[in-house]
Amino acid sequence: MNKSLCVGVDVGGTKVAAGLVDSNGEISAQVRVPMVSNSSADEGLNAVLSAIAQVIPRGTDGVRGIGICAPGPLDPDSGVVLNPPNVPCWRNFPLAESVQERHSVPVKVDNDANAAALAETRWGAARGYQNVFYATIGTGIGTGIVFDGKIYHGRTGSAGEGGHVSIDYRGPICGCGKPGCIEILASGTAIAQRARQEVAAGAKSSMLELAGGDPASITGEIVRKASESGDSLAAKILGETTEMLALWLSNIIDLLDPEVIVIGGGAAALYRPFLGKLRERIPQFTVNPRADEVPIISARYGADSGIAGGAALCA
């Protein structure tokens, strides 16, 4: 091993993933261990330390740093995890300091979307750009902003919560408490819920058969499959949701004027057939006369974005 390697760690509510990442963003020596999120803070920390030890069993002498994607809210400057709903064992927990006590290399902590945005900028789909807006669309919608090649954290470290930008003050109430956030309208969860409601109300669709006759079993993946096979309801739902995304991204362009927009996350595949429509509609919603010049591209990193993102924090 050599000092061009970084350790990337991705902490979730049920697992910790870790891997070695080289100077080109290639990931090797991956491991996954269970995350003990409902016990003591030390047990949660031990899960992180165990994952790190398995990818660098001879210690950290051969690596330049450890980067950790942790659930927020957190303070990226101090590396303290504040009050994460998915990891209740950590409250005001000094994660960076606790890991650095065991390893004599720099330790950085940030949230997953920020870190993934940096990884895509350094090594991924946005390589060559300096001002990047990254969105990960899955169960929710997370975003990260990179300005001049660095994560934009804002005054308190809380910038970049683009998933909780509202596009409809009369819309459904998001988990954050605000009405009409893009997350409650256009995430994978929102798409599946809309499809379930339509089918349960009697709308004809092949999604019912794909779900085994139970509308409650319709998932985002079923919506995607049905749309690709020509199902009109599934295509209508995805088309309408694409309109919502176009309005949201037009706001982002008018606010940030990024060089590129990168879309990742587990639900990104739902929108892939609609990227052309997205690119077409966004300039119609913006006041920026050059909005059509902003590329909208798919992320390089999929399920491994947390590992790559963690490593990018130290690269």
Buried (B, 14 or more C-beta within 10 A) or exposed (E): BEEEBBBBBBBBEEBBBBBBBBBEBEBEBBBBBEBBBEEEBEEBBBBBBBBBBBBBEEBBEBBBBBBBBBBBBBBBEBBBBBBBEEBBBBEEBBBBEBBBEBBEBBBBBBBBBBBBBBBBBBBBBBBEBBBBBBBBBBBBBBBBBBEEEEBBBEEEBBBBBBBBBBBBEEBEEBEEEBBBBBBBBBBBBBBBBBBBEBBEEEBEBBBBEBBEEEBEBBBBBBBBBBBEEEBEBBBBBBEEBBBBBBBBBBBBBEEBBBBBBBBBBBBBBBBEBBBEBBBEBBBEBBEBEEBEEBEBBBBBBBEBBBBBBBBBBBB
